[in-house]
Amino acid sequence: MTSLHITKKRLLVLGRVQGVGYRESMRLAALRSGCTGWVRNLPDGSVEALVQGPPESVAALIAWAGRGPPAARVDSVQVTEAQGDYARFEVLRTG
Protein backbone atom coordinates (compact mmCIF):
# COMPACT_ATOMS: atom_id res chain seq x y z
CA MET A 1 0.00 0.00 0.00
CA THR A 2 1.35 3.40 -0.88
CA SER A 3 0.87 6.13 1.67
CA LEU A 4 -0.88 8.29 -0.95
CA HIS A 5 -3.83 5.92 -0.91
CA ILE A 6 -3.99 5.16 2.82
CA THR A 7 -6.37 6.76 5.27
CA LYS A 8 -5.85 6.56 9.04
CA LYS A 9 -8.69 7.25 11.45
CA ARG A 10 -9.24 6.99 15.20
CA LEU A 11 -12.71 5.85 16.22
CA LEU A 12 -14.32 6.31 19.62
CA VAL A 13 -17.46 4.19 19.79
CA LEU A 14 -20.02 5.00 22.47
CA GLY A 15 -23.03 2.98 23.62
CA ARG A 16 -23.46 -0.60 24.80
CA VAL A 17 -20.29 -1.82 23.11
CA GLN A 18 -18.51 -3.86 25.80
CA GLY A 19 -19.45 -7.42 26.69
CA VAL A 20 -21.22 -7.90 23.35
CA GLY A 21 -18.37 -9.22 21.15
CA TYR A 22 -17.69 -5.82 19.61
CA ARG A 23 -13.88 -6.04 19.46
CA GLU A 24 -13.71 -9.50 17.88
CA SER A 25 -16.52 -8.63 15.47
CA MET A 26 -14.64 -5.48 14.47
CA ARG A 27 -11.45 -7.50 13.94
CA LEU A 28 -13.33 -9.80 11.55
CA ALA A 29 -14.96 -6.84 9.78
CA ALA A 30 -11.51 -5.24 9.39
CA LEU A 31 -10.13 -8.44 7.87
CA ARG A 32 -13.04 -8.55 5.40
CA SER A 33 -12.57 -4.91 4.44
CA GLY A 34 -8.77 -5.07 4.16
CA CYS A 35 -8.03 -2.67 7.02
CA THR A 36 -5.25 -2.84 9.57
CA GLY A 37 -4.94 -1.27 13.03
CA TRP A 38 -6.32 -2.18 16.44
CA VAL A 39 -9.36 -2.06 18.72
CA ARG A 40 -9.61 -1.98 22.52
CA ASN A 41 -12.06 -1.37 25.34
CA LEU A 42 -11.63 1.78 27.40
CA PRO A 43 -12.29 1.92 31.16
CA ASP A 44 -15.29 4.26 30.64
CA GLY A 45 -17.23 1.58 28.71
CA SER A 46 -16.45 2.88 25.22
CA VAL A 47 -14.40 1.21 22.50
CA GLU A 48 -11.42 2.86 20.77
CA ALA A 49 -10.02 1.79 17.41
CA LEU A 50 -7.35 2.94 15.01
CA VAL A 51 -8.15 1.96 11.45
CA GLN A 52 -5.85 2.19 8.44
CA GLY A 53 -6.40 1.28 4.81
CA PRO A 54 -7.65 2.46 1.44
CA PRO A 55 -10.24 5.25 1.89
CA GLU A 56 -13.16 3.11 0.70
CA SER A 57 -12.18 0.27 3.07
CA VAL A 58 -11.86 2.62 6.03
CA ALA A 59 -15.23 4.19 5.18
CA ALA A 60 -16.82 0.73 5.08
CA LEU A 61 -15.36 -0.17 8.49
CA ILE A 62 -16.53 3.14 9.98
CA ALA A 63 -20.02 2.39 8.66
CA TRP A 64 -19.82 -1.08 10.26
CA ALA A 65 -18.66 0.52 13.55
CA GLY A 66 -21.88 2.55 13.60
CA ARG A 67 -23.89 -0.69 13.63
CA GLY A 68 -21.58 -3.12 15.43
CA PRO A 69 -22.48 -6.75 16.14
CA PRO A 70 -26.13 -7.71 16.76
CA ALA A 71 -25.95 -7.45 20.58
CA ALA A 72 -24.41 -3.96 20.54
CA ARG A 73 -26.21 -0.63 20.74
CA VAL A 74 -24.04 2.05 19.18
CA ASP A 75 -25.02 5.57 20.20
CA SER A 76 -22.27 7.38 18.28
CA VAL A 77 -18.92 7.00 16.55
CA GLN A 78 -16.51 9.91 16.83
CA VAL A 79 -13.94 9.90 14.02
CA THR A 80 -10.69 11.88 14.03
CA GLU A 81 -7.43 11.75 12.09
CA ALA A 82 -4.83 9.25 13.32
CA GLN A 83 -1.15 8.40 12.99
CA GLY A 84 0.76 5.14 13.00
CA ASP A 85 1.46 2.22 10.71
CA TYR A 86 0.03 -1.25 11.29
CA ALA A 87 0.67 -4.54 9.50
CA ARG A 88 -2.45 -6.34 10.76
CA PHE A 89 -5.59 -5.73 12.82
CA GLU A 90 -5.33 -6.62 16.51
CA VAL A 91 -7.56 -6.73 19.56
CA LEU A 92 -5.66 -5.00 22.38
CA ARG A 93 -6.17 -5.15 26.12
CA THR A 94 -8.28 -2.49 27.82
CA GLY A 95 -6.48 0.83 27.62
BELCORJO-V537897 format. One record per run of one state. SS is the DSSP state (H for helix, E for strand, L for the rest). FROM is the first residue (numbers start at 1). TO is the last residue. If there is no record, write none. Layout:
# BELCORJO-V537897
ss=SS from=FROM to=TO
ss=SS from=FROM to=TO
This chain:
# BELCORJO-V537897
ss=L from=1 to=2
ss=H from=3 to=5
ss=L from=6 to=6
ss=E from=7 to=16
ss=L from=17 to=21
ss=H from=22 to=33
ss=L from=34 to=35
ss=E from=36 to=41
ss=L from=42 to=46
ss=E from=47 to=53
ss=L from=54 to=54
ss=H from=55 to=67
ss=L from=68 to=72
ss=E from=73 to=81
ss=L from=82 to=88
ss=E from=89 to=91
ss=L from=92 to=95
